[in-house]
Amino acid sequence: MAEKNVIHYPRLDTVLMVEEFMREHSGEFKKKALWESLPKKMMYQTFCTIFDYLLQSGKIATDKEGKIAWIYNPELVKKYTEREELAVR
């Protein structure tokens, strides 16, 4: 992650709440609209810290319109890693 001055780091329950909301509303919102629609209000800087973490960890992605989609799927990854013909060499 890029270094930046973070005034307030999010608590774990806040990160989990944002993750759950993004999973449930995948592809519906752009960044600011998503922040405004969260069930619990937070500072925009805190939301941006969570957003950057999720983006860099590969859990979310944005399309060309700026809408955010949840892309993390550990069950699918496990399914494909168990297939011998798809093994990394």
PDB file of N, CA, C and O in Angstrom:
ATOM      1  N   MET A   1       0.839  -1.180   0.000  1.00  0.00           N
ATOM      2  CA  MET A   1       0.000   0.000   0.000  1.00  0.00           C
ATOM      3  C   MET A   1       0.881   1.240   0.000  1.00  0.00           C
ATOM      4  O   MET A   1       1.960   1.260   0.592  1.00  0.00           O
ATOM      5  N   ALA A   2       0.412   2.235  -0.655  1.00  0.00           N
ATOM      6  CA  ALA A   2       1.154   3.488  -0.700  1.00  0.00           C
ATOM      7  C   ALA A   2       1.110   4.154   0.671  1.00  0.00           C
ATOM      8  O   ALA A   2       0.097   4.113   1.368  1.00  0.00           O
ATOM      9  N   GLU A   3       2.224   4.765   1.040  1.00  0.00           N
ATOM     10  CA  GLU A   3       2.268   5.465   2.318  1.00  0.00           C
ATOM     11  C   GLU A   3       1.466   6.756   2.218  1.00  0.00           C
ATOM     12  O   GLU A   3       1.586   7.511   1.253  1.00  0.00           O
ATOM     13  N   LYS A   4       0.654   6.989   3.229  1.00  0.00           N
ATOM     14  CA  LYS A   4      -0.087   8.236   3.305  1.00  0.00           C
ATOM     15  C   LYS A   4      -0.381   8.531   4.763  1.00  0.00           C
ATOM     16  O   LYS A   4      -0.313   7.647   5.616  1.00  0.00           O
ATOM     17  N   ASN A   5      -0.699   9.754   5.029  1.00  0.00           N
ATOM     18  CA  ASN A   5      -0.995  10.153   6.406  1.00  0.00           C
ATOM     19  C   ASN A   5      -2.420   9.747   6.746  1.00  0.00           C
ATOM     20  O   ASN A   5      -3.379  10.358   6.273  1.00  0.00           O
ATOM     21  N   VAL A   6      -2.551   8.720   7.563  1.00  0.00           N
ATOM     22  CA  VAL A   6      -3.866   8.238   7.980  1.00  0.00           C
ATOM     23  C   VAL A   6      -4.121   8.743   9.384  1.00  0.00           C
ATOM     24  O   VAL A   6      -3.372   8.439  10.313  1.00  0.00           O
ATOM     25  N   ILE A   7      -5.182   9.515   9.530  1.00  0.00           N
ATOM     26  CA  ILE A   7      -5.527  10.080  10.832  1.00  0.00           C
ATOM     27  C   ILE A   7      -6.191   9.021  11.715  1.00  0.00           C
ATOM     28  O   ILE A   7      -5.953   8.964  12.922  1.00  0.00           O
ATOM     29  N   HIS A   8      -7.018   8.191  11.099  1.00  0.00           N
ATOM     30  CA  HIS A   8      -7.784   7.215  11.864  1.00  0.00           C
ATOM     31  C   HIS A   8      -7.814   5.890  11.108  1.00  0.00           C
ATOM     32  O   HIS A   8      -8.358   5.811  10.006  1.00  0.00           O
ATOM     33  N   TYR A   9      -7.228   4.848  11.702  1.00  0.00           N
ATOM     34  CA  TYR A   9      -7.294   3.529  11.102  1.00  0.00           C
ATOM     35  C   TYR A   9      -8.612   2.868  11.491  1.00  0.00           C
ATOM     36  O   TYR A   9      -9.071   3.019  12.623  1.00  0.00           O
ATOM     37  N   PRO A  10      -9.221   2.139  10.565  1.00  0.00           N
ATOM     38  CA  PRO A  10     -10.516   1.514  10.862  1.00  0.00           C
ATOM     39  C   PRO A  10     -10.384   0.332  11.812  1.00  0.00           C
ATOM     40  O   PRO A  10      -9.362  -0.353  11.839  1.00  0.00           O
ATOM     41  N   ARG A  11     -11.434   0.108  12.586  1.00  0.00           N
ATOM     42  CA  ARG A  11     -11.494  -1.058  13.455  1.00  0.00           C
ATOM     43  C   ARG A  11     -11.901  -2.258  12.622  1.00  0.00           C
ATOM     44  O   ARG A  11     -12.473  -2.105  11.542  1.00  0.00           O
ATOM     45  N   LEU A  12     -11.608  -3.450  13.117  1.00  0.00           N
ATOM     46  CA  LEU A  12     -11.910  -4.673  12.384  1.00  0.00           C
ATOM     47  C   LEU A  12     -13.401  -4.801  12.075  1.00  0.00           C
ATOM     48  O   LEU A  12     -13.769  -5.187  10.965  1.00  0.00           O
ATOM     49  N   ASP A  13     -14.260  -4.483  13.041  1.00  0.00           N
ATOM     50  CA  ASP A  13     -15.699  -4.609  12.795  1.00  0.00           C
ATOM     51  C   ASP A  13     -16.156  -3.674  11.681  1.00  0.00           C
ATOM     52  O   ASP A  13     -17.099  -3.991  10.956  1.00  0.00           O
ATOM     53  N   THR A  14     -15.502  -2.530  11.539  1.00  0.00           N
ATOM     54  CA  THR A  14     -15.840  -1.593  10.474  1.00  0.00           C
ATOM     55  C   THR A  14     -15.412  -2.150   9.117  1.00  0.00           C
ATOM     56  O   THR A  14     -16.160  -2.059   8.143  1.00  0.00           O
ATOM     57  N   VAL A  15     -14.219  -2.722   9.053  1.00  0.00           N
ATOM     58  CA  VAL A  15     -13.737  -3.330   7.809  1.00  0.00           C
ATOM     59  C   VAL A  15     -14.667  -4.466   7.392  1.00  0.00           C
ATOM     60  O   VAL A  15     -15.030  -4.572   6.220  1.00  0.00           O
ATOM     61  N   LEU A  16     -15.052  -5.312   8.342  1.00  0.00           N
ATOM     62  CA  LEU A  16     -15.945  -6.435   8.048  1.00  0.00           C
ATOM     63  C   LEU A  16     -17.315  -5.960   7.587  1.00  0.00           C
ATOM     64  O   LEU A  16     -17.917  -6.574   6.706  1.00  0.00           O
ATOM     65  N   MET A  17     -17.816  -4.872   8.173  1.00  0.00           N
ATOM     66  CA  MET A  17     -19.101  -4.321   7.764  1.00  0.00           C
ATOM     67  C   MET A  17     -19.037  -3.836   6.312  1.00  0.00           C
ATOM     68  O   MET A  17     -19.958  -4.083   5.533  1.00  0.00           O
ATOM     69  N   VAL A  18     -17.958  -3.153   5.951  1.00  0.00           N
ATOM     70  CA  VAL A  18     -17.797  -2.660   4.579  1.00  0.00           C
ATOM     71  C   VAL A  18     -17.667  -3.835   3.618  1.00  0.00           C
ATOM     72  O   VAL A  18     -18.273  -3.821   2.546  1.00  0.00           O
ATOM     73  N   GLU A  19     -16.886  -4.854   3.984  1.00  0.00           N
ATOM     74  CA  GLU A  19     -16.752  -6.037   3.138  1.00  0.00           C
ATOM     75  C   GLU A  19     -18.101  -6.694   2.882  1.00  0.00           C
ATOM     76  O   GLU A  19     -18.432  -7.010   1.739  1.00  0.00           O
ATOM     77  N   GLU A  20     -18.872  -6.900   3.927  1.00  0.00           N
ATOM     78  CA  GLU A  20     -20.179  -7.542   3.800  1.00  0.00           C
ATOM     79  C   GLU A  20     -21.109  -6.718   2.911  1.00  0.00           C
ATOM     80  O   GLU A  20     -21.803  -7.272   2.058  1.00  0.00           O
ATOM     81  N   PHE A  21     -21.127  -5.417   3.103  1.00  0.00           N
ATOM     82  CA  PHE A  21     -21.975  -4.545   2.297  1.00  0.00           C
ATOM     83  C   PHE A  21     -21.557  -4.603   0.823  1.00  0.00           C
ATOM     84  O   PHE A  21     -22.409  -4.645  -0.065  1.00  0.00           O
ATOM     85  N   MET A  22     -20.252  -4.604   0.569  1.00  0.00           N
ATOM     86  CA  MET A  22     -19.769  -4.677  -0.814  1.00  0.00           C
ATOM     87  C   MET A  22     -20.124  -6.008  -1.456  1.00  0.00           C
ATOM     88  O   MET A  22     -20.473  -6.056  -2.635  1.00  0.00           O
ATOM     89  N   ARG A  23     -20.039  -7.095  -0.685  1.00  0.00           N
ATOM     90  CA  ARG A  23     -20.409  -8.412  -1.207  1.00  0.00           C
ATOM     91  C   ARG A  23     -21.883  -8.448  -1.606  1.00  0.00           C
ATOM     92  O   ARG A  23     -22.238  -8.961  -2.667  1.00  0.00           O
ATOM     93  N   GLU A  24     -22.728  -7.900  -0.747  1.00  0.00           N
ATOM     94  CA  GLU A  24     -24.170  -7.923  -0.990  1.00  0.00           C
ATOM     95  C   GLU A  24     -24.595  -7.001  -2.130  1.00  0.00           C
ATOM     96  O   GLU A  24     -25.599  -7.263  -2.792  1.00  0.00           O
ATOM     97  N   HIS A  25     -23.853  -5.937  -2.365  1.00  0.00           N
ATOM     98  CA  HIS A  25     -24.236  -4.936  -3.367  1.00  0.00           C
ATOM     99  C   HIS A  25     -23.208  -4.826  -4.486  1.00  0.00           C
ATOM    100  O   HIS A  25     -22.983  -3.744  -5.029  1.00  0.00           O
ATOM    101  N   SER A  26     -22.590  -5.943  -4.825  1.00  0.00           N
ATOM    102  CA  SER A  26     -21.551  -5.973  -5.846  1.00  0.00           C
ATOM    103  C   SER A  26     -22.084  -5.457  -7.185  1.00  0.00           C
ATOM    104  O   SER A  26     -23.108  -5.925  -7.683  1.00  0.00           O
ATOM    105  N   GLY A  27     -21.378  -4.492  -7.750  1.00  0.00           N
ATOM    106  CA  GLY A  27     -21.724  -3.953  -9.057  1.00  0.00           C
ATOM    107  C   GLY A  27     -22.798  -2.883  -9.068  1.00  0.00           C
ATOM    108  O   GLY A  27     -23.155  -2.390 -10.138  1.00  0.00           O
ATOM    109  N   GLU A  28     -23.326  -2.506  -7.907  1.00  0.00           N
ATOM    110  CA  GLU A  28     -24.422  -1.544  -7.850  1.00  0.00           C
ATOM    111  C   GLU A  28     -23.968  -0.091  -7.702  1.00  0.00           C
ATOM    112  O   GLU A  28     -24.629   0.814  -8.210  1.00  0.00           O
ATOM    113  N   PHE A  29     -22.854   0.142  -7.016  1.00  0.00           N
ATOM    114  CA  PHE A  29     -22.471   1.497  -6.644  1.00  0.00           C
ATOM    115  C   PHE A  29     -21.096   1.894  -7.164  1.00  0.00           C
ATOM    116  O   PHE A  29     -20.231   1.052  -7.407  1.00  0.00           O
ATOM    117  N   LYS A  30     -20.922   3.200  -7.326  1.00  0.00           N
ATOM    118  CA  LYS A  30     -19.594   3.769  -7.504  1.00  0.00           C
ATOM    119  C   LYS A  30     -19.077   4.091  -6.105  1.00  0.00           C
ATOM    120  O   LYS A  30     -19.811   3.964  -5.125  1.00  0.00           O
ATOM    121  N   LYS A  31     -17.824   4.504  -6.012  1.00  0.00           N
ATOM    122  CA  LYS A  31     -17.159   4.650  -4.717  1.00  0.00           C
ATOM    123  C   LYS A  31     -17.900   5.579  -3.754  1.00  0.00           C
ATOM    124  O   LYS A  31     -18.205   5.171  -2.634  1.00  0.00           O
ATOM    125  N   LYS A  32     -18.194   6.805  -4.155  1.00  0.00           N
ATOM    126  CA  LYS A  32     -18.823   7.755  -3.235  1.00  0.00           C
ATOM    127  C   LYS A  32     -20.246   7.332  -2.873  1.00  0.00           C
ATOM    128  O   LYS A  32     -20.663   7.471  -1.723  1.00  0.00           O
ATOM    129  N   ALA A  33     -20.990   6.817  -3.853  1.00  0.00           N
ATOM    130  CA  ALA A  33     -22.354   6.356  -3.580  1.00  0.00           C
ATOM    131  C   ALA A  33     -22.349   5.170  -2.617  1.00  0.00           C
ATOM    132  O   ALA A  33     -23.243   5.038  -1.781  1.00  0.00           O
ATOM    133  N   LEU A  34     -21.347   4.317  -2.737  1.00  0.00           N
ATOM    134  CA  LEU A  34     -21.214   3.190  -1.822  1.00  0.00           C
ATOM    135  C   LEU A  34     -20.987   3.689  -0.402  1.00  0.00           C
ATOM    136  O   LEU A  34     -21.628   3.221   0.539  1.00  0.00           O
ATOM    137  N   TRP A  35     -20.081   4.633  -0.255  1.00  0.00           N
ATOM    138  CA  TRP A  35     -19.792   5.219   1.064  1.00  0.00           C
ATOM    139  C   TRP A  35     -21.055   5.837   1.667  1.00  0.00           C
ATOM    140  O   TRP A  35     -21.329   5.664   2.854  1.00  0.00           O
ATOM    141  N   GLU A  36     -21.813   6.549   0.857  1.00  0.00           N
ATOM    142  CA  GLU A  36     -23.038   7.204   1.352  1.00  0.00           C
ATOM    143  C   GLU A  36     -24.124   6.195   1.715  1.00  0.00           C
ATOM    144  O   GLU A  36     -25.019   6.518   2.496  1.00  0.00           O
ATOM    145  N   SER A  37     -24.067   4.974   1.162  1.00  0.00           N
ATOM    146  CA  SER A  37     -25.100   3.966   1.387  1.00  0.00           C
ATOM    147  C   SER A  37     -24.774   2.976   2.499  1.00  0.00           C
ATOM    148  O   SER A  37     -25.601   2.125   2.827  1.00  0.00           O
ATOM    149  N   LEU A  38     -23.601   3.073   3.073  1.00  0.00           N
ATOM    150  CA  LEU A  38     -23.217   2.134   4.131  1.00  0.00           C
ATOM    151  C   LEU A  38     -24.192   2.208   5.305  1.00  0.00           C
ATOM    152  O   LEU A  38     -24.709   3.284   5.608  1.00  0.00           O
ATOM    153  N   PRO A  39     -24.449   1.080   5.969  1.00  0.00           N
ATOM    154  CA  PRO A  39     -25.384   1.083   7.090  1.00  0.00           C
ATOM    155  C   PRO A  39     -24.885   1.872   8.300  1.00  0.00           C
ATOM    156  O   PRO A  39     -25.682   2.333   9.117  1.00  0.00           O
ATOM    157  N   LYS A  40     -23.567   2.025   8.412  1.00  0.00           N
ATOM    158  CA  LYS A  40     -22.984   2.769   9.527  1.00  0.00           C
ATOM    159  C   LYS A  40     -22.111   3.874   8.942  1.00  0.00           C
ATOM    160  O   LYS A  40     -21.252   3.603   8.102  1.00  0.00           O
ATOM    161  N   LYS A  41     -22.316   5.091   9.368  1.00  0.00           N
ATOM    162  CA  LYS A  41     -21.560   6.223   8.830  1.00  0.00           C
ATOM    163  C   LYS A  41     -20.131   6.224   9.361  1.00  0.00           C
ATOM    164  O   LYS A  41     -19.869   5.808  10.489  1.00  0.00           O
ATOM    165  N   MET A  42     -19.213   6.701   8.523  1.00  0.00           N
ATOM    166  CA  MET A  42     -17.810   6.811   8.904  1.00  0.00           C
ATOM    167  C   MET A  42     -17.194   7.944   8.115  1.00  0.00           C
ATOM    168  O   MET A  42     -17.768   8.427   7.139  1.00  0.00           O
ATOM    169  N   MET A  43     -16.018   8.361   8.548  1.00  0.00           N
ATOM    170  CA  MET A  43     -15.299   9.399   7.820  1.00  0.00           C
ATOM    171  C   MET A  43     -14.915   8.860   6.444  1.00  0.00           C
ATOM    172  O   MET A  43     -14.611   7.676   6.298  1.00  0.00           O
ATOM    173  N   TYR A  44     -14.930   9.736   5.435  1.00  0.00           N
ATOM    174  CA  TYR A  44     -14.591   9.313   4.077  1.00  0.00           C
ATOM    175  C   TYR A  44     -13.153   8.819   4.007  1.00  0.00           C
ATOM    176  O   TYR A  44     -12.863   7.883   3.263  1.00  0.00           O
ATOM    177  N   GLN A  45     -12.244   9.430   4.769  1.00  0.00           N
ATOM    178  CA  GLN A  45     -10.849   8.991   4.773  1.00  0.00           C
ATOM    179  C   GLN A  45     -10.734   7.555   5.300  1.00  0.00           C
ATOM    180  O   GLN A  45      -9.942   6.769   4.780  1.00  0.00           O
ATOM    181  N   THR A  46     -11.500   7.216   6.305  1.00  0.00           N
ATOM    182  CA  THR A  46     -11.498   5.859   6.844  1.00  0.00           C
ATOM    183  C   THR A  46     -12.013   4.889   5.794  1.00  0.00           C
ATOM    184  O   THR A  46     -11.441   3.817   5.601  1.00  0.00           O
ATOM    185  N   PHE A  47     -13.094   5.263   5.115  1.00  0.00           N
ATOM    186  CA  PHE A  47     -13.636   4.430   4.039  1.00  0.00           C
ATOM    187  C   PHE A  47     -12.598   4.236   2.935  1.00  0.00           C
ATOM    188  O   PHE A  47     -12.442   3.129   2.421  1.00  0.00           O
ATOM    189  N   CYS A  48     -11.896   5.290   2.572  1.00  0.00           N
ATOM    190  CA  CYS A  48     -10.875   5.199   1.518  1.00  0.00           C
ATOM    191  C   CYS A  48      -9.735   4.266   1.919  1.00  0.00           C
ATOM    192  O   CYS A  48      -9.181   3.562   1.074  1.00  0.00           O
ATOM    193  N   THR A  49      -9.385   4.259   3.200  1.00  0.00           N
ATOM    194  CA  THR A  49      -8.350   3.341   3.689  1.00  0.00           C
ATOM    195  C   THR A  49      -8.815   1.896   3.513  1.00  0.00           C
ATOM    196  O   THR A  49      -8.047   1.053   3.049  1.00  0.00           O
ATOM    197  N   ILE A  50     -10.053   1.606   3.875  1.00  0.00           N
ATOM    198  CA  ILE A  50     -10.616   0.262   3.705  1.00  0.00           C
ATOM    199  C   ILE A  50     -10.702  -0.078   2.214  1.00  0.00           C
ATOM    200  O   ILE A  50     -10.334  -1.179   1.805  1.00  0.00           O
ATOM    201  N   PHE A  51     -11.182   0.856   1.413  1.00  0.00           N
ATOM    202  CA  PHE A  51     -11.328   0.652  -0.027  1.00  0.00           C
ATOM    203  C   PHE A  51      -9.980   0.313  -0.663  1.00  0.00           C
ATOM    204  O   PHE A  51      -9.884  -0.634  -1.445  1.00  0.00           O
ATOM    205  N   ASP A  52      -8.941   1.078  -0.333  1.00  0.00           N
ATOM    206  CA  ASP A  52      -7.606   0.833  -0.881  1.00  0.00           C
ATOM    207  C   ASP A  52      -7.090  -0.544  -0.482  1.00  0.00           C
ATOM    208  O   ASP A  52      -6.486  -1.245  -1.294  1.00  0.00           O
ATOM    209  N   TYR A  53      -7.326  -0.931   0.766  1.00  0.00           N
ATOM    210  CA  TYR A  53      -6.912  -2.259   1.231  1.00  0.00           C
ATOM    211  C   TYR A  53      -7.605  -3.355   0.423  1.00  0.00           C
ATOM    212  O   TYR A  53      -6.950  -4.289  -0.040  1.00  0.00           O
ATOM    213  N   LEU A  54      -8.924  -3.251   0.250  1.00  0.00           N
ATOM    214  CA  LEU A  54      -9.679  -4.272  -0.475  1.00  0.00           C
ATOM    215  C   LEU A  54      -9.276  -4.331  -1.945  1.00  0.00           C
ATOM    216  O   LEU A  54      -9.217  -5.413  -2.530  1.00  0.00           O
ATOM    217  N   LEU A  55      -9.002  -3.190  -2.538  1.00  0.00           N
ATOM    218  CA  LEU A  55      -8.582  -3.129  -3.935  1.00  0.00           C
ATOM    219  C   LEU A  55      -7.209  -3.776  -4.119  1.00  0.00           C
ATOM    220  O   LEU A  55      -7.009  -4.568  -5.040  1.00  0.00           O
ATOM    221  N   GLN A  56      -6.280  -3.439  -3.251  1.00  0.00           N
ATOM    222  CA  GLN A  56      -4.918  -3.964  -3.378  1.00  0.00           C
ATOM    223  C   GLN A  56      -4.813  -5.436  -2.978  1.00  0.00           C
ATOM    224  O   GLN A  56      -3.904  -6.135  -3.425  1.00  0.00           O
ATOM    225  N   SER A  57      -5.728  -5.906  -2.146  1.00  0.00           N
ATOM    226  CA  SER A  57      -5.694  -7.315  -1.747  1.00  0.00           C
ATOM    227  C   SER A  57      -6.438  -8.206  -2.739  1.00  0.00           C
ATOM    228  O   SER A  57      -6.473  -9.424  -2.567  1.00  0.00           O
ATOM    229  N   GLY A  58      -7.030  -7.616  -3.769  1.00  0.00           N
ATOM    230  CA  GLY A  58      -7.700  -8.394  -4.806  1.00  0.00           C
ATOM    231  C   GLY A  58      -9.093  -8.856  -4.448  1.00  0.00           C
ATOM    232  O   GLY A  58      -9.605  -9.797  -5.053  1.00  0.00           O
ATOM    233  N   LYS A  59      -9.713  -8.219  -3.483  1.00  0.00           N
ATOM    234  CA  LYS A  59     -11.067  -8.606  -3.104  1.00  0.00           C
ATOM    235  C   LYS A  59     -12.129  -7.847  -3.893  1.00  0.00           C
ATOM    236  O   LYS A  59     -13.243  -8.342  -4.066  1.00  0.00           O
ATOM    237  N   ILE A  60     -11.798  -6.658  -4.369  1.00  0.00           N
ATOM    238  CA  ILE A  60     -12.732  -5.873  -5.164  1.00  0.00           C
ATOM    239  C   ILE A  60     -12.031  -5.384  -6.425  1.00  0.00           C
ATOM    240  O   ILE A  60     -10.804  -5.384  -6.515  1.00  0.00           O
ATOM    241  N   ALA A  61     -12.841  -4.968  -7.396  1.00  0.00           N
ATOM    242  CA  ALA A  61     -12.324  -4.375  -8.626  1.00  0.00           C
ATOM    243  C   ALA A  61     -13.344  -3.333  -9.087  1.00  0.00           C
ATOM    244  O   ALA A  61     -14.509  -3.371  -8.690  1.00  0.00           O
ATOM    245  N   THR A  62     -12.895  -2.416  -9.919  1.00  0.00           N
ATOM    246  CA  THR A  62     -13.798  -1.422 -10.477  1.00  0.00           C
ATOM    247  C   THR A  62     -13.868  -1.604 -11.987  1.00  0.00           C
ATOM    248  O   THR A  62     -12.876  -1.955 -12.626  1.00  0.00           O
ATOM    249  N   ASP A  63     -15.049  -1.362 -12.551  1.00  0.00           N
ATOM    250  CA  ASP A  63     -15.178  -1.464 -13.997  1.00  0.00           C
ATOM    251  C   ASP A  63     -14.909  -0.107 -14.632  1.00  0.00           C
ATOM    252  O   ASP A  63     -14.567   0.849 -13.935  1.00  0.00           O
ATOM    253  N   LYS A  64     -15.063  -0.016 -15.953  1.00  0.00           N
ATOM    254  CA  LYS A  64     -14.741   1.228 -16.647  1.00  0.00           C
ATOM    255  C   LYS A  64     -15.682   2.369 -16.279  1.00  0.00           C
ATOM    256  O   LYS A  64     -15.340   3.535 -16.475  1.00  0.00           O
ATOM    257  N   GLU A  65     -16.860   2.053 -15.750  1.00  0.00           N
ATOM    258  CA  GLU A  65     -17.798   3.090 -15.293  1.00  0.00           C
ATOM    259  C   GLU A  65     -17.513   3.531 -13.863  1.00  0.00           C
ATOM    260  O   GLU A  65     -18.091   4.510 -13.393  1.00  0.00           O
ATOM    261  N   GLY A  66     -16.632   2.822 -13.170  1.00  0.00           N
ATOM    262  CA  GLY A  66     -16.313   3.151 -11.789  1.00  0.00           C
ATOM    263  C   GLY A  66     -17.125   2.383 -10.766  1.00  0.00           C
ATOM    264  O   GLY A  66     -16.985   2.625  -9.567  1.00  0.00           O
ATOM    265  N   LYS A  67     -17.977   1.457 -11.209  1.00  0.00           N
ATOM    266  CA  LYS A  67     -18.758   0.646 -10.279  1.00  0.00           C
ATOM    267  C   LYS A  67     -17.863  -0.416  -9.663  1.00  0.00           C
ATOM    268  O   LYS A  67     -16.946  -0.929 -10.304  1.00  0.00           O
ATOM    269  N   ILE A  68     -18.143  -0.732  -8.426  1.00  0.00           N
ATOM    270  CA  ILE A  68     -17.296  -1.628  -7.640  1.00  0.00           C
ATOM    271  C   ILE A  68     -17.930  -3.012  -7.569  1.00  0.00           C
ATOM    272  O   ILE A  68     -19.124  -3.147  -7.301  1.00  0.00           O
ATOM    273  N   ALA A  69     -17.117  -4.040  -7.814  1.00  0.00           N
ATOM    274  CA  ALA A  69     -17.596  -5.420  -7.757  1.00  0.00           C
ATOM    275  C   ALA A  69     -16.732  -6.231  -6.805  1.00  0.00           C
ATOM    276  O   ALA A  69     -15.517  -6.046  -6.744  1.00  0.00           O
ATOM    277  N   TRP A  70     -17.360  -7.122  -6.069  1.00  0.00           N
ATOM    278  CA  TRP A  70     -16.671  -8.055  -5.189  1.00  0.00           C
ATOM    279  C   TRP A  70     -16.195  -9.210  -6.052  1.00  0.00           C
ATOM    280  O   TRP A  70     -17.015  -9.864  -6.695  1.00  0.00           O
ATOM    281  N   ILE A  71     -14.896  -9.482  -6.088  1.00  0.00           N
ATOM    282  CA  ILE A  71     -14.361 -10.532  -6.957  1.00  0.00           C
ATOM    283  C   ILE A  71     -13.690 -11.665  -6.191  1.00  0.00           C
ATOM    284  O   ILE A  71     -13.310 -12.665  -6.801  1.00  0.00           O
ATOM    285  N   TYR A  72     -13.534 -11.545  -4.898  1.00  0.00           N
ATOM    286  CA  TYR A  72     -12.843 -12.559  -4.100  1.00  0.00           C
ATOM    287  C   TYR A  72     -13.739 -13.773  -3.924  1.00  0.00           C
ATOM    288  O   TYR A  72     -14.869 -13.651  -3.454  1.00  0.00           O
ATOM    289  N   ASN A  73     -13.234 -14.951  -4.304  1.00  0.00           N
ATOM    290  CA  ASN A  73     -14.021 -16.168  -4.216  1.00  0.00           C
ATOM    291  C   ASN A  73     -13.106 -17.335  -3.833  1.00  0.00           C
ATOM    292  O   ASN A  73     -12.626 -18.044  -4.718  1.00  0.00           O
ATOM    293  N   PRO A  74     -12.852 -17.552  -2.535  1.00  0.00           N
ATOM    294  CA  PRO A  74     -11.921 -18.596  -2.116  1.00  0.00           C
ATOM    295  C   PRO A  74     -12.389 -20.015  -2.465  1.00  0.00           C
ATOM    296  O   PRO A  74     -11.556 -20.894  -2.681  1.00  0.00           O
ATOM    297  N   GLU A  75     -13.707 -20.255  -2.523  1.00  0.00           N
ATOM    298  CA  GLU A  75     -14.200 -21.584  -2.877  1.00  0.00           C
ATOM    299  C   GLU A  75     -13.834 -21.935  -4.314  1.00  0.00           C
ATOM    300  O   GLU A  75     -13.438 -23.065  -4.599  1.00  0.00           O
ATOM    301  N   LEU A  76     -13.964 -20.968  -5.215  1.00  0.00           N
ATOM    302  CA  LEU A  76     -13.616 -21.197  -6.609  1.00  0.00           C
ATOM    303  C   LEU A  76     -12.114 -21.411  -6.767  1.00  0.00           C
ATOM    304  O   LEU A  76     -11.686 -22.257  -7.553  1.00  0.00           O
ATOM    305  N   VAL A  77     -11.316 -20.652  -6.027  1.00  0.00           N
ATOM    306  CA  VAL A  77      -9.865 -20.829  -6.071  1.00  0.00           C
ATOM    307  C   VAL A  77      -9.498 -22.231  -5.602  1.00  0.00           C
ATOM    308  O   VAL A  77      -8.669 -22.893  -6.225  1.00  0.00           O
ATOM    309  N   LYS A  78     -10.105 -22.688  -4.514  1.00  0.00           N
ATOM    310  CA  LYS A  78      -9.831 -24.028  -3.998  1.00  0.00           C
ATOM    311  C   LYS A  78     -10.207 -25.093  -5.013  1.00  0.00           C
ATOM    312  O   LYS A  78      -9.477 -26.067  -5.195  1.00  0.00           O
ATOM    313  N   LYS A  79     -11.344 -24.914  -5.676  1.00  0.00           N
ATOM    314  CA  LYS A  79     -11.804 -25.870  -6.684  1.00  0.00           C
ATOM    315  C   LYS A  79     -10.775 -26.028  -7.802  1.00  0.00           C
ATOM    316  O   LYS A  79     -10.473 -27.142  -8.229  1.00  0.00           O
ATOM    317  N   TYR A  80     -10.242 -24.901  -8.269  1.00  0.00           N
ATOM    318  CA  TYR A  80      -9.284 -24.960  -9.369  1.00  0.00           C
ATOM    319  C   TYR A  80      -7.891 -25.402  -8.928  1.00  0.00           C
ATOM    320  O   TYR A  80      -7.184 -26.041  -9.707  1.00  0.00           O
ATOM    321  N   THR A  81      -7.486 -25.087  -7.730  1.00  0.00           N
ATOM    322  CA  THR A  81      -6.155 -25.506  -7.262  1.00  0.00           C
ATOM    323  C   THR A  81      -6.098 -27.001  -6.982  1.00  0.00           C
ATOM    324  O   THR A  81      -5.014 -27.582  -6.959  1.00  0.00           O
ATOM    325  N   GLU A  82      -7.235 -27.625  -6.773  1.00  0.00           N
ATOM    326  CA  GLU A  82      -7.276 -29.075  -6.542  1.00  0.00           C
ATOM    327  C   GLU A  82      -7.192 -29.873  -7.844  1.00  0.00           C
ATOM    328  O   GLU A  82      -6.928 -31.074  -7.806  1.00  0.00           O
ATOM    329  N   ARG A  83      -7.410 -29.237  -8.981  1.00  0.00           N
ATOM    330  CA  ARG A  83      -7.336 -29.925 -10.277  1.00  0.00           C
ATOM    331  C   ARG A  83      -5.874 -30.064 -10.698  1.00  0.00           C
ATOM    332  O   ARG A  83      -5.151 -29.077 -10.836  1.00  0.00           O
ATOM    333  N   GLU A  84      -5.462 -31.311 -10.898  1.00  0.00           N
ATOM    334  CA  GLU A  84      -4.078 -31.613 -11.239  1.00  0.00           C
ATOM    335  C   GLU A  84      -3.650 -31.012 -12.571  1.00  0.00           C
ATOM    336  O   GLU A  84      -2.510 -30.568 -12.704  1.00  0.00           O
ATOM    337  N   GLU A  85      -4.534 -30.988 -13.555  1.00  0.00           N
ATOM    338  CA  GLU A  85      -4.169 -30.478 -14.875  1.00  0.00           C
ATOM    339  C   GLU A  85      -3.967 -28.960 -14.886  1.00  0.00           C
ATOM    340  O   GLU A  85      -3.465 -28.411 -15.866  1.00  0.00           O
ATOM    341  N   LEU A  86      -4.352 -28.284 -13.809  1.00  0.00           N
ATOM    342  CA  LEU A  86      -4.178 -26.843 -13.708  1.00  0.00           C
ATOM    343  C   LEU A  86      -3.060 -26.462 -12.738  1.00  0.00           C
ATOM    344  O   LEU A  86      -2.965 -25.302 -12.339  1.00  0.00           O
ATOM    345  N   ALA A  87      -2.231 -27.398 -12.363  1.00  0.00           N
ATOM    346  CA  ALA A  87      -1.170 -27.156 -11.383  1.00  0.00           C
ATOM    347  C   ALA A  87      -0.122 -26.185 -11.928  1.00  0.00           C
ATOM    348  O   ALA A  87       0.156 -26.160 -13.127  1.00  0.00           O
ATOM    349  N   VAL A  88       0.445 -25.399 -11.038  1.00  0.00           N
ATOM    350  CA  VAL A  88       1.515 -24.486 -11.399  1.00  0.00           C
ATOM    351  C   VAL A  88       2.801 -25.288 -11.493  1.00  0.00           C
ATOM    352  O   VAL A  88       3.116 -26.081 -10.606  1.00  0.00           O
ATOM    353  N   ARG A  89       3.547 -25.075 -12.585  1.00  0.00           N
ATOM    354  CA  ARG A  89       4.789 -25.846 -12.779  1.00  0.00           C
ATOM    355  C   ARG A  89       5.981 -25.008 -12.586  1.00  0.00           C
ATOM    356  O   ARG A  89       7.105 -25.494 -12.711  1.00  0.00           O
TER     357      ARG A  89
END
